[in-house]
Amino acid sequence: MNKLFLCLILSLLLHTFSAAQASAETNRSNRPLAAQAGWELSLGLNLAYSDGQSQLNTDDANAITDDLHNNGQAINNTLLFPSARLLYTFKGLQTQVFIADSREQVSTAELQYELGFTHLLDNRSKLTVAYFPQLPLFNDTWEDPYLTGIARTKTDENTQGGRLSWERIGGGPITLKYAFALTEVDNEQSGQSAGLGDAQLKQLQRDSVHQRIAVETRFSVASGIFVKPALQYTKRSADGKAHSFDQYGLQLAIQAFRGRHTLITTLSGSSKKFAALNPLFGKKQDSVTVSLFSVYSYDQAFNWLPLSFNILAGYNNEDSSIDFYDKNGVFIATGLTYKF
């Protein structure tokens, strides 16, 4: 699968699901988690288009790279894809369990579904705990990304992890989040085509632990308009020090609600500082990333109460000190979501 494409799809789908929830949150800070106990299922069908470049994109058209001084082929895709979210609210309306796509893309693997629960505490703060398992056959990478002149071979990239979120701590405006992910590459051959020694090959090992902590808040700036700033710190501890990094990020979301309309736009920026030189390039893979995502949702489409219409768009660019690791992509999608 095209990993850059999946990354953009899932990041934006998370915002779509968040849009409906955030709309409810504008007036329910003192209300239960749902209107009634029982099951709730949301199903969506979306048509998407993406265009981007990344050497780590495992699309067949990107299998061959002539040298290590470019960021891969420009790949575009059009895809019709479903989305789903299932939750159950217990009596008392203070506890929910759910199965849905993960809200924390903390690792390099992008397709993550999670099982979790949310509990509304007496002080109206909210605690969420979730686990996402390995999804075989959905996330892959190149066995040796640095192989040139002939087609690179894919291998599975297995990831599992979890997250913890404590929203509106003590009934106040602050939210804390923590997430972790364990990633293993099935057939790790990074750098073997370059004739590196054992010590240098060790520096390129990609098995790793990702951890992320974030603090965010949300406040009103006008009727129906909210600003949601967040600070993030991510640490990757990889077997190969050339892939270990500290990442510092800033995110700013603007949420607007008026009647049936919801518009959420999120601007993000981050900086990665790597722990060691990459032996293939003789320097560190430090990088700066900027992204912009926007989601528009229209409830009760065609005057059907449980149906919503969505438009999603996004842009992502990572500028690395090593050209091989530069990434960029644009994405647009539209679809319908039906809630049972």
Phi, psi and chi 1 to 4 in degrees:
 res  aa     phi    psi   chi1   chi2   chi3   chi4
   1 MET       -  154.2  -75.1 -166.1  175.4      -
   2 ASN   -75.9  105.7 -179.4  -27.2      -      -
   3 LYS   -68.2  -38.1  -70.1 -173.0   65.3  179.5
   4 LEU   -62.3  -41.9  179.9   60.3      -      -
   5 PHE   -60.9  -47.3 -175.0   48.0      -      -
   6 LEU   -62.8  -39.3  -76.0  173.0      -      -
   7 CYS   -57.9  -47.8  175.7      -      -      -
   8 LEU   -67.9  -42.8  -68.4  168.7      -      -
   9 ILE   -55.8  -52.6  -74.2  176.0      -      -
  10 LEU   -70.7  -38.1  -70.2  170.9      -      -
  11 SER   -59.1  -42.1  -65.0      -      -      -
  12 LEU   -76.3  -34.7  -70.2  165.9      -      -
  13 LEU   -62.0  -36.9  -80.8  177.8      -      -
  14 LEU   -61.0  -39.6  -61.9 -178.0      -      -
  15 HIS   -66.5  -34.8  -75.6  -75.8      -      -
  16 THR   -62.4  -49.9  -59.6      -      -      -
  17 PHE   -63.2  -37.6  -69.4  128.7      -      -
  18 SER   -65.8  -31.5  -63.6      -      -      -
  19 ALA   -60.3  -46.8      -      -      -      -
  20 ALA   -64.1  -40.3      -      -      -      -
  21 GLN   -69.3  -42.4  -66.1  177.9  -18.3      -
  22 ALA   -63.7  -36.0      -      -      -      -
  23 SER   -60.6  -41.5  179.7      -      -      -
  24 ALA   -67.9  -36.1      -      -      -      -
  25 GLU   -67.3  -21.1  -74.1  175.1   -2.4      -
  26 THR   -60.3  -27.1   59.2      -      -      -
  27 ASN  -126.6   13.5  -66.5  -50.1      -      -
  28 ARG  -125.3   25.5   80.8  170.6 -166.4 -172.3
  29 SER   -58.8  -22.4   59.4      -      -      -
  30 ASN  -115.2   25.1  -67.4  -48.5      -      -
  31 ARG  -115.8  164.4  -63.8 -176.0 -176.4 -179.4
  32 PRO   -70.3  179.3   24.6  -33.8      -      -
  33 LEU   -72.6  -22.8  -67.1  175.5      -      -
  34 ALA  -150.7  165.4      -      -      -      -
  35 ALA   -72.5  -30.0      -      -      -      -
  36 GLN  -153.9  159.3   59.7 -175.3   15.5      -
  37 ALA   -74.1  156.9      -      -      -      -
  38 GLY   123.2 -169.7      -      -      -      -
  39 TRP   -83.7  149.2  -67.5   98.8      -      -
  40 GLU  -142.0  129.4 -177.4  178.5  -59.5      -
  41 LEU  -127.5  128.1  172.8   64.6      -      -
  42 SER  -114.3  126.2  -63.8      -      -      -
  43 LEU  -121.6  137.1  -65.5  176.9      -      -
  44 GLY  -131.5  155.0      -      -      -      -
  45 LEU  -131.7  126.6 -173.7   63.0      -      -
  46 ASN  -132.6  145.0  -51.4  -88.7      -      -
  47 LEU  -113.5  124.7  178.8   64.3      -      -
  48 ALA  -131.2  152.9      -      -      -      -
  49 TYR  -133.2  135.6  170.9   81.8      -      -
  50 SER  -135.4  154.8   74.5      -      -      -
  51 ASP  -146.8  126.0 -168.6  -17.5      -      -
  52 GLY  -169.4  174.4      -      -      -      -
  53 GLN  -132.5  134.4  -73.6 -178.4  -90.7      -
  54 SER  -166.9  132.7  169.9      -      -      -
  55 GLN   -64.7  -22.6  -78.3  -76.0    5.9      -
  56 LEU   -89.8    2.4  -57.8 -176.4      -      -
  57 ASN   -73.5  119.5 -178.2  -19.9      -      -
  58 THR   -92.0   23.4   53.9      -      -      -
  59 ASP   -61.2  142.7 -169.9  -73.9      -      -
  60 ASP   -57.3  -32.6  -70.4  -18.2      -      -
  61 ALA   -68.3  -13.0      -      -      -      -
  62 ASN  -107.5   11.9 -161.7   43.6      -      -
  63 ALA   -68.9  -30.2      -      -      -      -
  64 ILE  -110.1  127.6  -61.4  176.2      -      -
  65 THR  -122.2  134.1 -176.1      -      -      -
  66 ASP   -74.8  -28.5  -66.6  -29.6      -      -
  67 ASP  -154.8  179.1   56.2   63.9      -      -
  68 LEU  -102.2   19.5  -57.5 -179.0      -      -
  69 HIS  -115.0   27.8  -54.0  -67.7      -      -
  70 ASN  -143.4  166.5   67.5   89.7      -      -
  71 ASN  -106.1   29.3   63.0  -27.3      -      -
  72 GLY    93.0  179.4      -      -      -      -
  73 GLN   -80.4  149.5  -60.6  -66.2  -37.1      -
  74 ALA   -75.9  120.1      -      -      -      -
  75 ILE  -117.9  132.2  -54.5  -66.0      -      -
  76 ASN  -124.0  149.4   60.1   73.1      -      -
  77 ASN  -141.8  147.3  -77.0  -84.2      -      -
  78 THR  -122.7  132.8  -59.2      -      -      -
  79 LEU  -146.8  136.6  179.5   67.3      -      -
  80 LEU  -100.6  121.4 -174.1   68.0      -      -
  81 PHE  -141.8  150.2   63.7   95.3      -      -
  82 PRO   -92.2  165.6   33.3  -33.8      -      -
  83 SER  -141.3  155.2   59.5      -      -      -
  84 ALA  -153.0  150.6      -      -      -      -
  85 ARG  -149.6  127.1 -179.4  174.8  178.2   83.6
  86 LEU  -122.8  130.8  176.7   66.5      -      -
  87 LEU  -142.5  156.7   63.4   84.3      -      -
  88 TYR  -131.1  128.7  179.3   82.2      -      -
  89 THR  -105.8  127.5  -55.3      -      -      -
  90 PHE   -81.2  164.0  -69.6   89.4      -      -
  91 LYS   -58.0  144.1  -68.6 -178.9  179.6  179.5
  92 GLY    96.7  -19.9      -      -      -      -
  93 LEU    60.0   27.8  -51.5 -178.3      -      -
  94 GLN  -115.4   -4.9  -74.0 -171.8  -72.9      -
  95 THR  -136.0  134.0  -56.1      -      -      -
  96 GLN  -129.5  147.3  -71.9  178.6  -20.7      -
  97 VAL  -116.3  150.3  -67.2      -      -      -
  98 PHE  -149.6  156.3   57.7   85.7      -      -
  99 ILE  -127.9  123.5  -59.8  175.6      -      -
 100 ALA  -164.0  174.7      -      -      -      -
 101 ASP   -68.7  146.2   47.2  -13.2      -      -
 102 SER   -69.5  144.5  175.2      -      -      -
 103 ARG   -91.6    0.9  -63.7  177.9  178.8  -82.9
 104 GLU  -129.1   98.0  -72.3  -68.8  -16.9      -
 105 GLN   -85.7   69.3  -56.9  -60.2  -42.6      -
 106 VAL   -83.4  -19.1   66.6      -      -      -
 107 SER  -110.5 -177.9   69.7      -      -      -
 108 THR   -76.2  -24.9   53.8      -      -      -
 109 ALA   -74.1  135.0      -      -      -      -
 110 GLU  -104.2  -29.3  -52.5  -58.1  -13.0      -
 111 LEU   -91.8  106.0 -175.9   55.8      -      -
 112 GLN  -135.9  124.6  -61.5  169.5 -176.7      -
 113 TYR  -111.5  146.1  -92.6   76.4      -      -
 114 GLU  -130.9  155.4   63.4 -177.5   10.8      -
 115 LEU  -116.7  129.3  170.0   65.4      -      -
 116 GLY  -160.5 -177.7      -      -      -      -
 117 PHE  -141.1  153.6   76.7   89.7      -      -
 118 THR  -125.7  136.0  -63.9      -      -      -
 119 HIS  -129.3  131.7 -178.7   68.8      -      -
 120 LEU   -90.9  117.5 -173.2   64.0      -      -
 121 LEU   -80.9  167.2  -57.5  175.1      -      -
 122 ASP   -62.6  -28.8  -69.4  -19.9      -      -
 123 ASN   -87.1   13.3   58.9   14.5      -      -
 124 ARG    73.9    5.7  -43.3  -44.3  -63.3  174.5
 125 SER   -78.0  165.8   62.2      -      -      -
 126 LYS  -133.1  130.2 -159.0  161.9   56.7  169.7
 127 LEU  -113.7  127.9 -176.6   66.4      -      -
 128 THR  -125.2  132.1  -61.3      -      -      -
 129 VAL  -127.3  132.8  178.6      -      -      -
 130 ALA  -145.6  153.2      -      -      -      -
 131 TYR  -128.8  134.5  164.0   74.3      -      -
 132 PHE  -117.3  126.9   57.2   87.5      -      -
 133 PRO   -87.7  174.4   33.5  -34.6      -      -
 134 GLN   -65.9  142.6  -66.6 -177.7    6.3      -
 135 LEU  -119.7   87.9  -67.8  177.9      -      -
 136 PRO   -57.3  143.1  -22.7   33.6      -      -
 137 LEU    77.9   -5.0  -54.1  179.2      -      -
 138 PHE   -98.6  -28.6  -79.4   97.2      -      -
 139 ASN  -119.1  127.6  -67.1  -52.1      -      -
 140 ASP  -140.2  168.3   51.2   33.4      -      -
 141 THR  -150.4  177.8 -172.4      -      -      -
 142 TRP   -82.4  138.6  -58.3  120.4      -      -
 143 GLU   -57.7  -49.3  -69.7 -178.4   -9.2      -
 144 ASP  -129.0   97.9 -177.6   -0.4      -      -
 145 PRO   -62.7  -19.3  -17.9   30.8      -      -
 146 TYR   -96.8    8.9  -47.0  109.8      -      -
 147 LEU   -70.8  130.2 -178.8   65.4      -      -
 148 THR  -120.4  151.7   59.7      -      -      -
 149 GLY    85.9  -23.6      -      -      -      -
 150 ILE  -133.4  165.1   59.9  175.6      -      -
 151 ALA   -66.1  132.5      -      -      -      -
 152 ARG   -77.8  152.4  -66.6  173.6  -75.8 -167.4
 153 THR  -104.2  139.2  -57.9      -      -      -
 154 LYS   -82.6  152.8  -59.7  175.2 -172.2  177.4
 155 THR  -144.7  157.1 -172.0      -      -      -
 156 ASP   -72.2  144.0  -72.7  -22.2      -      -
 157 GLU  -118.3  104.4 -174.2  175.0   39.7      -
 158 ASN   -96.1  130.0  -59.0  -50.8      -      -
 159 THR  -134.8  137.9  -62.8      -      -      -
 160 GLN  -142.4  157.0   61.5  179.3  -37.4      -
 161 GLY   177.8 -158.9      -      -      -      -
 162 GLY  -164.2  178.3      -      -      -      -
 163 ARG  -150.6  156.8   66.6 -179.1  179.6   93.9
 164 LEU  -134.7  132.1  173.1   66.7      -      -
 165 SER  -133.8  130.5  174.3      -      -      -
 166 TRP  -121.8  101.6 -171.1    5.8      -      -
 167 GLU   -94.0  144.5  -59.6  177.7   50.4      -
 168 ARG    50.8   57.6  -59.2 -168.2  -58.4  -90.2
 169 ILE   -54.8  128.3  -62.9  172.5      -      -
 170 GLY    62.4   19.4      -      -      -      -
 171 GLY    81.4    4.2      -      -      -      -
 172 GLY   -92.0 -166.3      -      -      -      -
 173 PRO   -91.3    0.4   33.3  -34.8      -      -
 174 ILE   -98.1  137.8  -57.5  -61.8      -      -
 175 THR  -123.1  135.1  -68.7      -      -      -
 176 LEU  -115.0  140.9  -69.3  177.4      -      -
 177 LYS  -135.7  145.6  -64.0  179.9  177.9 -179.8
 178 TYR  -138.5  138.5  169.4   77.1      -      -
 179 ALA  -143.4  149.7      -      -      -      -
 180 PHE  -141.3  156.7   74.8   94.1      -      -
 181 ALA  -149.0  138.5      -      -      -      -
 182 LEU  -107.7  123.4  -49.5  175.7      -      -
 183 THR  -120.9  133.2  -59.3      -      -      -
 184 GLU  -129.9  134.4  -65.5 -178.1   -7.4      -
 185 VAL   -97.3  123.4  176.5      -      -      -
 186 ASP   -59.1  -53.8  -87.6    2.4      -      -
 187 ASN  -122.1   81.9 -169.7   17.3      -      -
 188 GLU   -77.9  115.7  175.2   63.5  -86.7      -
 189 GLN  -132.3   23.7  -62.2 -174.8   23.4      -
 190 SER   -55.9  124.3  -69.5      -      -      -
 191 GLY    83.9   -5.8      -      -      -      -
 192 GLN   -65.3  -28.8  -67.7 -170.1   12.9      -
 193 SER   -72.7  -14.9   60.6      -      -      -
 194 ALA   -93.0   -0.3      -      -      -      -
 195 GLY    69.3   32.6      -      -      -      -
 196 LEU   -76.3  157.2  -61.6  177.1      -      -
 197 GLY   -76.8  171.0      -      -      -      -
 198 ASP   -59.8  -42.3  -70.0  -17.5      -      -
 199 ALA   -64.7  -39.0      -      -      -      -
 200 GLN   -70.5  -39.7  -68.1  174.9  -48.5      -
 201 LEU   -61.0  -38.1  -69.0  173.6      -      -
 202 LYS   -59.7  -34.6  175.8   65.4  176.2  176.6
 203 GLN   -65.5  -18.7  -67.6  -71.2   84.5      -
 204 LEU  -102.2    4.4  -63.6  174.5      -      -
 205 GLN   -64.8  135.8  -62.2  -67.5  -65.1      -
 206 ARG  -104.3  -10.0  -71.2  170.0  -71.5  177.0
 207 ASP   -56.2  134.0  -71.1   -3.1      -      -
 208 SER  -159.9  167.7   57.2      -      -      -
 209 VAL  -119.1  125.3  177.3      -      -      -
 210 HIS  -104.5  138.7  -72.7   79.3      -      -
 211 GLN  -135.6  140.4  -63.5 -175.6   81.4      -
 212 ARG  -137.8  135.0  173.8  177.1  -67.1  163.2
 213 ILE  -121.7  146.1   57.0  174.0      -      -
 214 ALA  -146.2  147.6      -      -      -      -
 215 VAL  -128.5  134.7   57.5      -      -      -
 216 GLU  -144.7  163.8   61.9 -175.2   43.8      -
 217 THR  -143.3  174.1 -171.7      -      -      -
 218 ARG  -151.9  131.2 -179.4  172.1  178.9  -96.7
 219 PHE  -146.5  156.0   53.7   88.7      -      -
 220 SER   -86.1  138.2  174.4      -      -      -
 221 VAL  -114.7  -14.9  -66.0      -      -      -
 222 ALA  -167.3  172.2      -      -      -      -
 223 SER   -60.3  117.3  177.0      -      -      -
 224 GLY    77.5    8.0      -      -      -      -
 225 ILE  -124.8  128.9  -59.2  177.6      -      -
 226 PHE  -129.2  149.7  -62.4   81.7      -      -
 227 VAL  -115.8  135.9  173.2      -      -      -
 228 LYS  -131.8   91.5 -171.8  176.7 -178.2 -179.8
 229 PRO   -86.1  153.3   28.4  -30.2      -      -
 230 ALA  -149.4  146.1      -      -      -      -
 231 LEU  -114.4  137.2  -64.4  172.8      -      -
 232 GLN  -130.7  144.1  -65.8 -179.4  -22.1      -
 233 TYR  -130.9  125.2  167.9   68.4      -      -
 234 THR  -122.8  135.3  -55.2      -      -      -
 235 LYS  -125.0  126.8 -175.6  175.7 -176.2   63.8
 236 ARG  -109.4  120.9 -179.3 -175.6 -174.7 -176.3
 237 SER  -108.3   99.0  -58.9      -      -      -
 238 ALA  -100.5  156.1      -      -      -      -
 239 ASP   -59.0  -35.1  -72.6   -6.4      -      -
 240 GLY   -98.0  119.5      -      -      -      -
 241 LYS   -63.3  -21.1  -64.5  -58.0 -179.1 -176.8
 242 ALA   -67.3  -18.5      -      -      -      -
 243 HIS  -106.1    2.3  -68.5  -55.5      -      -
 244 SER   -85.1  139.2  -63.3      -      -      -
 245 PHE  -152.6  163.9   61.9   74.0      -      -
 246 ASP  -114.7  130.1  -64.4  -75.8      -      -
 247 GLN  -122.5  130.6 -178.4  178.2   13.6      -
 248 TYR  -116.5  126.0  -55.4   88.0      -      -
 249 GLY  -132.5  152.8      -      -      -      -
 250 LEU  -129.3  134.7  176.3   63.6      -      -
 251 GLN  -132.6  139.7 -172.2  176.7   84.9      -
 252 LEU  -135.5  118.9 -178.9   65.1      -      -
 253 ALA  -113.1  140.7      -      -      -      -
 254 ILE  -116.5  123.5  -61.7  175.5      -      -
 255 GLN  -116.5  127.5  -55.2  170.9  -28.0      -
 256 ALA  -125.7  131.5      -      -      -      -
 257 PHE  -130.0  128.6  -51.2   96.7      -      -
 258 ARG  -150.7  109.9 -176.4  176.1  -65.6  -84.8
 259 GLY    59.5 -124.3      -      -      -      -
 260 ARG   -81.3   -7.0  -60.0 -178.3 -174.8 -179.1
 261 HIS   -96.0  137.5  -54.5  -84.7      -      -
 262 THR  -133.6  131.2  -61.5      -      -      -
 263 LEU  -132.4  123.0  177.5   63.6      -      -
 264 ILE  -126.4  123.5  -60.5  177.7      -      -
 265 THR  -123.0  130.5  -61.5      -      -      -
 266 THR  -125.2  124.4  -56.7      -      -      -
 267 LEU  -109.1  129.4  175.0   64.2      -      -
 268 SER  -130.0  146.9  -59.0      -      -      -
 269 GLY  -144.7  143.9      -      -      -      -
 270 SER  -153.2  160.9   66.1      -      -      -
 271 SER  -131.0  130.3  175.3      -      -      -
 272 LYS  -106.0  132.5  -70.4 -179.5 -177.8  177.5
 273 LYS  -118.7  114.3  -60.2  -63.0 -178.3 -177.5
 274 PHE   -86.5  156.6  -76.8   76.4      -      -
 275 ALA   -83.4  -26.5      -      -      -      -
 276 ALA  -149.9  163.0      -      -      -      -
 277 LEU   -65.3  144.1  -60.3 -180.0      -      -
 278 ASN   -83.6  118.8 -173.8  -53.1      -      -
 279 PRO   -65.0  -20.5   22.7  -33.8      -      -
 280 LEU   -75.8  -28.5  -85.0  169.6      -      -
 281 PHE  -115.2  -11.9  -58.7   96.6      -      -
 282 GLY    72.2   19.1      -      -      -      -
 283 LYS  -156.3  168.6   56.3 -177.0  175.8 -179.9
 284 LYS   -79.0  154.4  -66.2 -178.9 -178.2 -179.6
 285 GLN   -91.9   44.3 -175.4 -165.3  -30.0      -
 286 ASP   -65.4  146.1  -65.4  -22.3      -      -
 287 SER  -151.8  162.3   64.7      -      -      -
 288 VAL  -126.6  132.3  174.1      -      -      -
 289 THR  -121.5  136.3  -59.4      -      -      -
 290 VAL  -129.2  144.4  -65.9      -      -      -
 291 SER  -148.5  152.7   61.5      -      -      -
 292 LEU  -139.4  121.4  177.9   65.8      -      -
 293 PHE  -125.7  142.9  -64.4  123.1      -      -
 294 SER  -140.8  138.9 -167.8      -      -      -
 295 VAL  -132.0  129.4  179.3      -      -      -
 296 TYR  -116.2  132.6  167.5   76.0      -      -
 297 SER  -130.4  136.1  179.8      -      -      -
 298 TYR  -121.8  111.7  179.2   68.8      -      -
 299 ASP   -77.0  157.7  -68.6  -24.2      -      -
 300 GLN    54.8   43.6  -58.2  177.8   35.4      -
 301 ALA   -58.0  141.4      -      -      -      -
 302 PHE    56.9   23.6  -50.6  110.8      -      -
 303 ASN    63.1   25.7  -70.1  -39.1      -      -
 304 TRP   -97.7  118.1  -71.6    7.3      -      -
 305 LEU   -53.9  -44.5 -177.9   64.0      -      -
 306 PRO   -89.2    8.5   31.8  -31.2      -      -
 307 LEU  -108.2  135.0 -171.7   68.5      -      -
 308 SER  -129.7  149.6   61.4      -      -      -
 309 PHE  -110.3  134.2  168.4   71.6      -      -
 310 ASN  -128.0  142.9  -51.1  -57.4      -      -
 311 ILE  -127.3  131.9  -60.5  176.6      -      -
 312 LEU  -129.2  143.2  -49.2   91.6      -      -
 313 ALA  -150.2  150.7      -      -      -      -
 314 GLY  -161.3  160.3      -      -      -      -
 315 TYR  -139.7  138.5  165.9   79.1      -      -
 316 ASN  -141.0  135.6 -177.1   77.9      -      -
 317 ASN  -142.9  127.1 -176.7   79.2      -      -
 318 GLU  -118.0  117.7 -178.1  170.1   -8.3      -
 319 ASP  -104.8  110.5 -175.2   14.4      -      -
 320 SER  -102.8  156.4  172.4      -      -      -
 321 SER   -69.3  -13.9   58.3      -      -      -
 322 ILE  -115.7  117.9  -60.4  174.4      -      -
 323 ASP   -55.2  -32.6  -68.8  -16.9      -      -
 324 PHE   -55.8  -31.5 -179.0   86.3      -      -
 325 TYR   -98.4    4.4  -67.1  106.2      -      -
 326 ASP   -62.5  142.1  -73.3  -12.2      -      -
 327 LYS  -138.7  147.5  -59.2  177.0 -174.5  178.3
 328 ASN  -155.7  154.9   63.0   79.1      -      -
 329 GLY  -168.7  150.1      -      -      -      -
 330 VAL  -125.5  157.0  -66.0      -      -      -
 331 PHE  -154.1  140.3  169.0   87.8      -      -
 332 ILE  -144.8  141.5 -173.0  168.0      -      -
 333 ALA  -151.2  156.7      -      -      -      -
 334 THR  -144.4  150.3 -174.1      -      -      -
 335 GLY  -173.6 -179.4      -      -      -      -
 336 LEU  -122.4  143.9  -65.3  170.4      -      -
 337 THR  -125.8  131.1  -60.6      -      -      -
 338 TYR  -115.5  129.8 -168.9   88.9      -      -
 339 LYS  -107.5  123.9 -176.7 -179.2  -67.3 -174.5
 340 PHE   -96.1      -  -65.4   87.1      -      -
